Amino acid sequence: MLDALDEQISSPEAPEVKQQYERLLSLGITDFKARLLMARVFAIYVWHTLRKDNYTYADYVAQLSQLPEIDWGDDDDDSGGSVRV
């Protein structure tokens, strides 16, 4: 996942991904933590794509824009599913 994310960050075809990466860095998040957070969202994007769900690239970018705090939608988690790094 990290290798695929690195390709997206450096690709001119996915400028939004690089923008989100740079935004996270500007918040003081380390390169490693930013890439891990983004890789988790990327994994969700891939999962939905493989299932042929109605989850688009725009949805993926929208979730990236919620980082570093995002509601992962884990209904079993009493803390509300929000994760902050």
URDA-V344629 format. One record per residue. N is the residue number from 1. SS is DSSP state (@ for helix, = for strand, . for the rest). PHI is phi in whole degrees, -180 to 180 (999 if undefined). OMEGA is omega as a letter, one per 30 degrees, with the letter a starting at -180 (999 if undefined). Layout:
BEGIN
n-><N	N>
ss-><SS	SS>
phi-><PHI	PHI>
omega-><OMEGA	OMEGA>
END
This chain:
BEGIN
n-><1	2	3	4	5	6	7	8	9	10	11	12	13	14	15	16	17	18	19	20	21	22	23	24	25	26	27	28	29	30	31	32	33	34	35	36	37	38	39	40	41	42	43	44	45	46	47	48	49	50	51	52	53	54	55	56	57	58	59	60	61	62	63	64	65	66	67	68	69	70	71	72	73	74	75	76	77	78	79	80	81	82	83	84	85>
ss-><.	@	@	@	@	@	@	@	@	@	.	@	@	@	@	@	@	@	@	@	@	@	@	@	@	@	.	.	.	.	@	@	@	@	@	@	@	@	@	@	@	@	@	@	@	@	@	@	@	@	.	.	.	.	.	.	@	@	@	@	@	@	@	@	@	@	.	.	.	=	=	.	.	.	.	.	.	.	.	.	.	=	=	.	.>
phi-><999	-65	-64	-65	-64	-59	-64	-65	-61	-93	-84	-70	-83	-132	-62	-65	-67	-63	-61	-68	-61	-65	-63	-64	-61	-67	-82	92	-80	-66	-54	-62	-67	-62	-67	-66	-61	-66	-65	-65	-66	-63	-62	-64	-59	-63	-58	-64	-64	-65	-82	61	-74	-84	-132	-101	-59	-63	-64	-60	-64	-62	-68	-59	-69	-84	-66	-85	-109	-147	-89	-78	73	-85	-68	-83	-95	-69	-81	94	79	-85	-122	-132	-101>
omega-><a	l	l	l	l	l	l	a	a	a	l	l	a	a	l	l	l	l	l	l	l	l	l	l	a	l	l	l	a	l	a	a	l	a	l	l	a	l	l	l	l	l	l	l	l	a	l	l	l	l	a	l	l	a	a	l	l	l	l	l	l	l	l	a	l	l	g	l	a	l	a	l	l	a	a	a	a	a	l	l	a	a	l	l	999>
END
